[in-house]
């Protein structure tokens, strides 16, 4: 079961920043989940919310700032003891770094609230520039964005994100539209969903799995991957279970 660090090591470091990504790598994560949007001048940047209010020292929509203006915002405002100032990274900055690692990157296209023009193509162009096609999963709540992604590049693996309510017949749905992964909330996870996805050859990565009990349940269902705010703690817990299993204690 793979461990994806949700927005990087977001429980201890400013989410969706380079320090959070690097700390997730140091914590032996298998992958990183991040979110991309477009600036006013059309640059691909990594940030979760459509507004900068929650994670920076300013307010307004991401798409209302130029890249230069966004770079002046402090994305580490909630973690003053960790870093006095850290920037919102561009997706290209991230790719320049991650290409030197063995990490898988789950890139979420944030097109569900604002449909950014050409976000799919611009994101793919950067992925291809750094030869990361085989190390990336593209996900989105807007499944039309996934279909559009496939038009630009058929090599990339696609993942259908859904809200907390889940989706019945998700395996059939994903297979029909060419999605290799289904990404449900942990809150909607159940045996029926897993069996139906397995039947159609669809892998599951589940969000957001943050407790030992949730990890145990995902392991029981043989989930392919978990997306967590606590990658170091998840790795240590899973390793401890493996050690106990090898010793015949579980």
N, C-alpha and C positions, 0 to 999 in steps of 0.2 A: 504494500500500500504506500503510494508516494505521498510526500508531504509538500504541499505548496504553501509558501508564506504569503498570507493575505495582505496585499499592499506592502509587502516586505515584512520585516519583523515589527509589525505595527503596534504590538502591545507595549513595547519598550522604547520605540524610536518613532520619529515623525513619519507617518504613513506616506507611501509613494514618494520617498526621497532616496537619494543614492546611499545615504548612511543606513537606512532601513533595509535596502536591498543587499548591501554588502554584509550587514550583520546577519541577515537571513542565510546568506551563503556560508558564513563562518559557523552558523548553527547546524550545518549539514542538511539543509533543506534540499529536496530534489528539484524544486521549482519555485518560481515566484509568480504571483498573480498581481497584475497591475491594470490601470485604467488609462485610456488615452482620449484626448479631446483636441480641438483645434483652437489656436489663438486667433486674434483679430486679423493678423497678417498671415494666417494659414500654416502655422508651424504646429507639428504634432508634439503635445506636451503630456506629461503624466500627472494626472490629478483625478480624484474620484468624483467630487461634487461638481455640478454645473456652475455653482457659485464658489468663490474663493473664501467666503466668510468663515466657515467652520475651521479651516486648517491654516489660515494665514492671518496677517495683521491688517488686512484691508477687506473691502466688500465689493461685490459686483460679480457679473458673469465672466467666466473664463474667456468667452468669445468677445468680450468687450475690451480686453487687454491685448496689446501687442506682446510679442515675446520679450522684448526689452523691458517693458513695464512689468510683466509677470516675474521676471528675474529679480526685480527689486523688492518683491514681496518675501516675507519671512515665513517659510513653510514649516519652521521648527518652533513656532510661537507657543505651542502647548508643551514643549519639552525643553524649557530653558536650562535645566540642569544637564541635559545631554548635549545640546548645541545652541549657542546664542543666536546663530543665524544659519539657515540652510535654504537653498533655492529649490523651486519647482524644477525638476529636470525635464529636458526634452527627451523624447523617445530615442532620438539618435544618440544622445549621451549614454543612455542606458545600454543600447545595443553595442556601442563601442566597448563598454565594459563587459557585458555578459558574454560576448563572443569568446572571451578568454577563459570562460568557465564551462562546466558541463551541465549547467542549469537548463531546465525547461522553462519557458516563459509562457504564461497564460495571459494573453493580451485581451482585455475587455474593451470592445468598441462602445463608447458611451454615446449611442445615437438614439436612445429611447425617449429622451426629453427634448433635446435639440438635434435635429438631423443635420449634422455637419456635412457640407458639400465636400466630397472627395476624401473624407477621412479614411475610408477603406483603402483607396488607391495609395494615398500618401503613406499610410502605415505599412502597407505591403512593400512599397518601393524601398523603404528603409530596411525592412526585414531582408529583402533580396540583396540589397547593397552590402550587408554584412554576412551574407550566406547563412542565415539562421532559419531557413525554411523548415528544416528537419528538427528544429529545437523550439518550435513555437506552436501553440494552440490559440486559435482566434475564437473568442466567445462574445456573445452579446445577448441582451434581453430582446433586442430588435432583430428578429431572425431574418428579416429582409437584408440586413447588413451582411449576414453570413452568406446568403445567396449571392449578393453583390461581390463579396470577397472571392467566391469561387469563380466568378466570371473573370477576375483579374489573375488569379493564380489557383490552379487546381491541385497543387502540391500540399497546400496548407491544410492542417487538420482543423475542423470546425466543431464548436461546442455550443449547444443550445442552452442558454441560461433561462431559468424560469423563476417566478416569484415563489413565496412561501407556500402557496397552495399546491404547487407541483403541477404535473400534467399526466393524465391517464393515457395509456398507450404511447408513452414517450419513446420507447424503442422503435416501434413501427414508424412513428412520426420522424424521428431522426434518420432512420434508414431511408425513408422515402425521399427526404430532402438533402441527403448526402452529408449529414452531420455525423462525425465519428464519436462524439461525446455528448452526454447529457449531464448538465450541471444543475441539480436541484438543491434547494435548501435542506439542511439536516431535518428541519421541522416536518418536511413532507416525506421523508425517507421511510420505506417499508419493504417487506419481503416481496410483495407483489410487483412493485416498481422494479426492483433489482432483477427478478426473474424474467420479467417482460423485456427489459433491456438486454439481458444476457441472451435471450431467445433470438434477438435481432442483431447480436454482435456489437452492441453499443456499450462503450465504457462509461463509468460514472465517476465524476469528481464532485464531492459534496461540500457545500459551504454552509455556515462557517462553524467548524468543529473545534471547540475550545476546551472541552473537559475530558477527563479520563473515561467517564461513562460513555460519552459520545464516541470516543475513539474505539472503545470496546464494542459498541454496537456496529460501527462501520467495519471493524475487523470481522465480526460475526457474519455480516452480510457479504464479506469479501469485496468491499468497495475498492475501486482502482486507486483513488486518491482522495485526500482530504485537503481542504483549504482552511488554514488556521491562522489566528493572530499570534499563536504561541509555538512557533516552529521548533525552538530549542527544547521546550518542555515536552512537546509531542514526540520528538526524536528520542529523548531520554526515556520516556515512558514506553515507547514501542521497543526500544532496545532492551529495556529491563524485562519485558514480557518474553522476548526471544531468549534471553539468558535463562529465565525460569523454565521455559519450555525445554531448552537443551538439557537442563538439569533434572527434568521430569517433575518439576514442582507445580506445573499447571497442565 
